[in-house]
Amino acid sequence: MSGWFEIVALLAQAPAKAKEPPFWMTMLPFALILFLLFPIVIWPQRREQQKKDGLLNALKKNDRVVTLGGIIGTVAHISQDGKEITLKVDDNTRIKFIRSGISHKLDGGDNKEETALTAG
């Protein structure tokens, strides 16, 4: 019977502590996530922001634009510091916007689409 007690006592002892992996192995999944995050998310977002900044910096008087709120108007005035833009929405209606409130510029193709929507 003493043999059984010895086996049970050996099994009850804590198993030998497993060796911990090195630090670089634990950080490898995080590095892979960052490595994949840049080309998938961050670089396209930067390109889009540069494109929008270029559009906003190229705005000039008489450009037709759409605001973030969906208001369509024509640039009537740009302030000296370039931060405020006054849009002419109707004959007697002018609204001031911060330059970053402009969503995009309407091109020739967008004007045809707009007139088709308002006509029908």
Residue pairs with C-beta under 8 A, 6 or more apart in sequence:
55 102
55 104
55 105
56 99
56 100
56 102
59 65
59 75
59 78
59 85
59 99
59 102
59 105
60 75
60 78
61 75
61 76
61 77
61 78
62 74
62 75
63 74
63 75
63 105
64 72
64 73
64 74
64 75
64 105
64 106
64 110
64 111
65 72
65 73
65 74
65 75
65 87
65 102
65 103
65 104
65 105
65 106
66 72
66 102
66 103
66 104
66 105
66 106
67 73
67 87
67 97
67 101
67 102
67 103
68 101
68 102
68 103
69 101
71 87
71 89
71 95
72 89
72 106
72 114
73 87
73 88
73 89
73 95
74 87
74 88
75 85
75 86
75 87
75 88
76 86
76 87
76 88
76 94
77 85
77 86
78 84
78 85
78 86
79 85
82 99
83 98
83 99
84 96
84 97
84 98
84 99
85 96
85 97
85 98
85 99
85 101
85 102
86 94
86 95
86 96
86 97
87 94
87 95
87 96
87 97
88 94
89 95
106 114
